[in-house]
Amino acid sequence: MQIEWKRIDSFKWKKQLKNYVEYRLCPFCLKNPPNEKTILYFDDFQYYSDSDELPKRIDVKVVQCHYCFGIYLNPCYSEVGFNVLSSEAGCSYGASGDRATEQINWMKENDLLQTGNLVLDVGCYDGKFLSQLPNNLQRVGIDIDRIAIEHARNRYRADGIEFLHDKLENFRYEKALDVITMTMVLEHIPRPSDVLKNLKSLSKSTTKLFIEVPILEKGNTNDICGFISVWHTSHFSRNSLKRCIEKSGWKIVKWYEQNEYNGCRLIAIPAIEYETPMNSGDIELLYSYLAHWYTKIGEFEKKLQLYNSAKKIIIWGGGLHTEFIYQLTSFFHINPFREYLIIDNDPIKEGKTWRGINIYTPEILNNHNFDQIPVLISSYGGQSQIYQELINLQHASSDIIKLYESIHIQ
């Protein structure tokens, strides 16, 4: 295979489409008009590969509400924008198998999986989580992703699982629901209160709602992508999560947080709508988190500056991790004449480009001589595996750039 080294930003099409985003009310207090301040801004942020037909670049703005101190993306993605920008998420989606197993065991311990229960998984994606639930349940999944739902139907047709493709804010279901699950979904939804109110309208008095979301109190990470992810339209704290749940007509009856994991897990039942008192402590919480995150970015910058003079660099990873390196460090900007190529295991990205740089499969490392050319591992969760693959390919450890001393994933 012939390879071609490219400079950064050699892709000529850089337009943005305005219909990718839309403005909204604060998702936590729903004040109209919203009153907010900007806390993070990424100019011309690129989602995955280049495209002249469906551009992948938008300006990303994260704000904090002056009324309730909630943190959220505004503008957030429209349905069109979400579908285009997430079209190559590929390997970035989905929880690990171990995570699903632990969640299911927790559900059993809390009597959510009694024989015969009708369980609705909201934001089911490809149906994998539902498929791991006991088959003595009635299992239904719903998602806005049509392709994922079609895949789920084809894969689990023989398992008796029902899959629905519809909007979460206003879909209807005629059977009485016993349990509703939303694991790592609510933070992605532009109007979480509308979804929660719709779920309440589909519930009976004994219905139990099981939700898990990441929370800012447990968000101090050494990942350059940070807790305030560009894929999360709402960034929950303990207070804003409680506010969103109770304002939507649910009463929290169980609250659980795991050590060394940013997920907060709760069970709620239908109740009257309740206005949670404001808590300005979320301002201090935000700045404490940002101080931690920017300190880590400074550490990455120090490591990357050691390679300022390199004329060529290989990047292993063509996902959002690489875009965050572009946005937050000098790595791509300090040497405009440097040339790159990208390798990635995800077949969705193969043969495409990111900011003009070609993306290849790792097989090219077997067929070309890359001695003394540094390889930057641009991945958080995959760093250890990629490093071992490079060592197995006889790549010198001194030429492998590892950003992380340790990885914290459960």
C-alpha positions in Angstrom: 0.0 0.0 0.0 1.3 3.4 -1.0 1.2 5.9 1.9 1.1 9.7 1.7 2.3 12.0 4.5 0.2 15.2 4.9 0.5 18.5 6.8 -2.3 19.5 9.2 -5.3 21.4 7.8 -4.6 20.4 4.2 -8.2 19.6 3.7 -9.7 22.5 1.7 -13.4 22.3 2.6 -13.9 23.9 6.0 -17.5 25.2 5.9 -20.0 24.8 8.7 -23.8 24.2 8.4 -26.0 26.3 10.8 -28.8 23.6 10.9 -26.5 21.3 12.9 -27.3 23.2 16.1 -30.2 24.9 17.8 -30.6 27.1 20.9 -32.7 25.9 23.9 -33.8 26.8 27.4 -31.7 25.7 30.3 -32.4 22.0 30.5 -32.5 22.1 34.3 -34.7 25.1 35.3 -36.3 25.8 31.9 -36.2 29.6 32.4 -37.3 31.7 29.5 -35.4 33.6 28.3 -32.2 31.7 29.4 -29.6 33.8 31.3 -26.2 32.2 31.0 -22.4 32.8 30.8 -19.9 31.0 28.5 -17.4 28.8 30.4 -15.8 26.8 27.5 -15.6 27.6 23.8 -14.1 25.5 21.0 -13.8 27.3 17.7 -14.3 25.2 14.6 -14.4 21.9 16.4 -14.1 18.9 14.1 -16.1 15.6 14.6 -14.1 12.7 13.1 -13.2 12.7 9.4 -13.3 15.4 6.7 -16.2 15.7 4.3 -17.1 18.2 1.6 -20.7 16.9 1.4 -21.5 16.7 5.1 -19.1 19.0 7.0 -18.2 17.8 10.5 -17.2 21.2 12.0 -19.2 23.4 14.4 -18.4 26.0 17.1 -19.0 24.4 20.5 -20.1 26.5 23.5 -20.6 25.3 27.1 -22.5 27.6 29.4 -23.6 27.9 33.0 -27.1 29.1 33.9 -27.2 32.2 36.1 -30.6 31.1 37.6 -29.9 27.5 38.7 -26.1 27.2 38.0 -26.6 24.2 35.7 -23.9 23.5 33.0 -24.9 22.6 29.5 -24.2 22.9 25.8 -25.9 25.9 24.1 -26.5 25.8 21.2 -26.8 22.0 21.3 -27.1 19.6 18.4 -30.2 19.5 16.3 -31.5 16.1 15.2 -29.8 16.6 11.8 -26.5 17.7 13.4 -26.5 14.8 15.8 -27.0 12.3 13.1 -24.2 13.8 10.9 -21.7 14.4 13.6 -22.1 11.0 15.3 -22.1 9.0 12.0 -18.5 7.9 12.6 -18.5 7.6 16.3 -18.1 3.8 15.8 -15.9 2.3 18.4 -16.5 5.4 20.7 -20.0 4.3 21.5 -21.2 1.8 24.1 -20.2 0.7 27.6 -17.9 -2.2 28.3 -19.3 -5.6 28.8 -18.1 -5.5 32.4 -20.0 -2.3 33.1 -23.3 -3.8 31.7 -22.8 -6.9 33.9 -22.3 -4.8 37.0 -25.3 -2.7 36.2 -27.6 -5.7 35.7 -26.4 -7.3 39.0 -27.2 -4.0 40.7 -30.7 -4.0 39.2 -31.3 -7.6 40.5 -30.2 -6.6 44.0 -32.8 -3.7 43.9 -35.7 -5.9 42.7 -35.9 -4.3 39.2 -35.7 -7.6 37.3 -38.6 -9.7 38.7 -39.9 -12.4 36.4 -42.5 -11.1 33.9 -41.5 -7.4 34.3 -41.9 -5.2 31.3 -38.6 -3.3 30.9 -38.2 -0.4 28.6 -34.6 0.7 27.8 -34.6 4.3 26.6 -31.7 5.1 24.3 -31.0 1.4 23.7 -28.7 2.0 20.7 -27.9 -1.4 19.2 -29.8 -3.4 21.9 -26.7 -5.1 23.4 -27.7 -4.1 27.0 -31.2 -5.4 26.6 -29.9 -8.7 25.2 -28.0 -9.3 28.4 -31.0 -8.9 30.6 -32.7 -12.1 31.8 -35.0 -13.7 29.1 -37.8 -14.1 31.7 -38.5 -10.4 31.2 -40.5 -8.6 28.5 -37.9 -6.4 26.9 -38.4 -3.3 24.8 -35.9 -0.7 23.5 -36.3 2.7 21.9 -33.8 5.0 20.2 -33.7 7.9 17.8 -30.9 6.2 15.8 -32.7 4.4 12.9 -29.7 2.5 11.7 -28.9 1.3 15.3 -32.5 0.1 15.7 -32.4 -1.8 12.4 -29.2 -3.5 13.5 -30.8 -4.4 16.8 -33.9 -5.9 15.2 -31.8 -8.0 12.8 -29.4 -9.2 15.5 -31.9 -10.0 18.3 -35.0 -10.9 16.3 -35.0 -14.5 17.7 -34.7 -13.3 21.3 -38.2 -11.8 21.4 -37.0 -8.2 22.1 -39.1 -5.4 20.7 -37.3 -2.3 19.2 -38.9 1.1 18.5 -37.5 3.9 16.4 -39.1 7.2 17.6 -38.4 10.5 19.3 -38.0 10.2 23.0 -40.0 13.3 23.9 -43.3 12.2 22.6 -43.4 8.5 21.7 -46.3 6.3 22.9 -46.4 2.8 24.2 -49.7 1.1 25.1 -48.6 -1.5 27.6 -48.0 -0.7 31.3 -44.3 -0.3 32.1 -42.7 -1.9 35.2 -39.2 -0.7 34.8 -37.6 2.1 32.7 -33.8 2.1 32.2 -31.7 5.0 31.0 -28.0 4.2 31.5 -25.6 7.0 30.3 -28.3 8.5 28.1 -29.9 11.5 29.9 -26.7 13.6 29.5 -27.0 13.3 25.6 -30.6 14.4 25.4 -31.3 18.1 24.4 -34.5 18.3 26.4 -34.2 15.8 29.3 -37.1 17.2 31.2 -39.5 16.6 28.3 -38.3 13.0 28.0 -38.7 12.4 31.7 -42.2 13.9 31.7 -43.2 11.7 28.7 -41.9 8.6 30.5 -44.0 9.5 33.5 -47.1 9.8 31.3 -46.4 6.2 30.2 -45.9 4.9 33.7 -48.2 3.5 36.4 -47.9 4.3 40.1 -45.5 1.4 40.7 -43.2 2.0 37.8 -39.5 2.4 38.7 -37.1 4.5 36.7 -33.5 3.5 36.8 -31.0 6.2 35.6 -27.3 6.4 35.5 -25.4 9.6 34.4 -21.8 10.9 35.0 -21.7 13.7 37.6 -19.2 16.6 38.0 -18.4 15.8 41.6 -16.7 12.6 40.4 -15.4 14.1 37.1 -11.7 14.8 37.9 -10.0 12.8 35.2 -6.6 12.7 33.6 -8.2 12.3 30.1 -7.6 15.3 27.9 -11.2 15.0 26.6 -12.3 15.9 30.1 -15.6 15.4 31.9 -17.3 18.2 30.0 -17.5 16.1 26.9 -18.6 17.5 23.6 -21.1 14.6 23.2 -22.9 15.5 26.5 -25.5 18.2 26.0 -26.1 18.5 29.8 -23.3 18.2 32.4 -24.9 17.0 35.6 -23.9 17.7 39.1 -25.6 16.1 42.1 -27.8 19.2 42.5 -28.7 19.7 38.8 -29.5 16.0 38.4 -31.8 16.0 41.4 -33.4 19.2 40.1 -34.0 17.7 36.7 -35.5 14.5 38.1 -37.8 16.2 40.6 -39.0 19.0 38.3 -40.1 16.4 35.8 -42.4 14.6 38.2 -40.3 11.8 39.8 -39.3 11.1 43.4 -35.8 9.7 44.0 -35.9 6.7 46.3 -32.4 5.3 45.8 -29.1 7.2 45.2 -25.8 5.4 44.6 -22.3 6.5 43.6 -19.4 4.2 43.0 -15.8 4.9 44.0 -13.4 5.6 41.2 -16.2 5.9 38.6 -18.0 9.0 37.6 -21.4 7.4 37.3 -24.3 8.4 39.6 -27.1 5.8 39.8 -30.6 6.4 41.0 -34.1 4.8 41.2 -37.2 7.1 41.0 -40.9 6.6 41.1 -43.7 8.8 39.7 -44.6 11.8 42.0 -45.7 15.4 41.9 -43.4 17.9 40.3 -41.1 19.5 42.9 -38.7 22.5 42.6 -35.3 21.7 44.1 -33.8 24.7 46.0 -31.0 26.5 44.1 -27.4 25.7 45.1 -24.6 28.1 44.2 -22.1 25.5 45.3 -22.1 24.3 41.6 -20.1 27.5 40.7 -17.2 26.5 43.1 -17.5 22.9 41.9 -17.1 24.0 38.3 -14.0 26.1 38.9 -12.4 23.3 41.0 -13.0 20.9 38.1 -11.6 23.3 35.5 -8.5 24.0 37.6 -7.8 20.2 37.7 -8.4 19.7 34.0 -6.2 22.7 32.9 -3.4 21.4 35.1 -3.6 18.1 33.3 -3.6 19.9 29.9 -0.4 21.7 31.0 1.2 18.3 31.7 0.3 17.0 28.2 1.7 20.2 26.7 5.0 19.6 28.5 5.3 16.1 27.1 4.4 17.0 23.6 6.9 19.9 23.4 9.7 17.3 23.6 8.8 16.4 20.0 8.6 20.0 18.5 11.5 19.4 16.1 10.2 16.1 14.7 9.6 16.4 11.0 7.2 13.4 10.8 4.9 11.9 13.4 2.5 9.0 13.3 -0.8 9.4 15.3 -2.6 6.2 16.4 -6.2 7.3 16.8 -8.5 9.3 14.5 -11.2 10.1 17.0 -12.2 13.0 19.2 -9.1 12.5 21.4 -7.0 13.8 18.5 -9.2 16.8 18.0 -8.9 17.7 21.6 -5.1 17.6 21.2 -5.5 20.0 18.3 -7.8 22.3 20.2 -6.0 22.4 23.6 -2.2 22.0 22.9 0.5 23.4 20.6 1.2 20.0 19.1 -0.2 20.6 15.6 0.5 24.3 15.5 4.1 24.7 16.7 5.5 23.2 13.5 3.3 24.0 10.5 5.7 22.1 8.1 5.5 18.8 10.0 3.9 15.9 8.2 1.6 13.2 9.7 -0.3 10.1 9.0 -3.0 8.6 11.2 -3.7 4.9 11.9 -6.9 3.6 13.5 -8.5 0.2 14.1 -12.0 1.5 13.4 -13.0 0.4 9.8 -15.5 3.4 9.7 -12.5 5.8 9.5 -10.3 3.8 7.1 -9.5 5.5 3.8 -10.7 8.9 5.0 -8.8 12.0 6.3 -8.9 14.1 9.4 -8.0 17.8 8.8 -6.4 16.6 5.6 -4.2 13.8 7.2 -4.8 10.3 5.7 -6.2 7.6 8.0 -4.8 4.1 7.5 -5.2 0.7 9.1 -2.5 -0.4 11.5 -1.4 -3.0 8.9 0.8 -0.4 7.2 3.2 -0.7 10.2 4.0 -4.2 8.9 4.7 -3.1 5.4 6.8 0.1 5.8 9.9 1.2 7.6 9.1 3.7 10.3 12.3 3.5 12.3 12.9 6.6 14.5 9.5 8.1 13.6 7.6 8.9 16.8 4.1 7.4 17.3 1.7 9.4 19.4 -0.9 7.2 21.1 -4.0 9.4 20.8 -6.4 7.3 22.9 -7.3 7.2 26.6 -8.9 3.8 27.2 -6.9 2.1 24.4 -3.5 3.4 25.4 -2.2 0.2 27.0 -3.4 -2.1 24.2 -2.0 0.2 21.5 1.4 0.5 23.3 1.6 -3.3 23.4 0.8 -3.6 19.7 3.6 -1.2 18.9 6.0 -3.1 21.0 5.0 -6.4 19.3 5.7 -4.7 16.0 9.2 -4.0 17.2 8.7 -0.2 17.5 11.2 1.3 19.8 9.6 2.3 23.2 11.7 5.5 23.1 9.7 6.6 20.0 6.3 5.9 21.5 4.5 8.9 23.0 2.3 8.0 25.9 0.3 10.9 27.4 -1.0 9.0 30.4 0.9 7.5 33.3 -2.3 5.6 34.4 -5.7 5.0 33.1 -8.8 5.1 35.3 -11.6 3.1 33.8 -14.0 0.7 35.6 
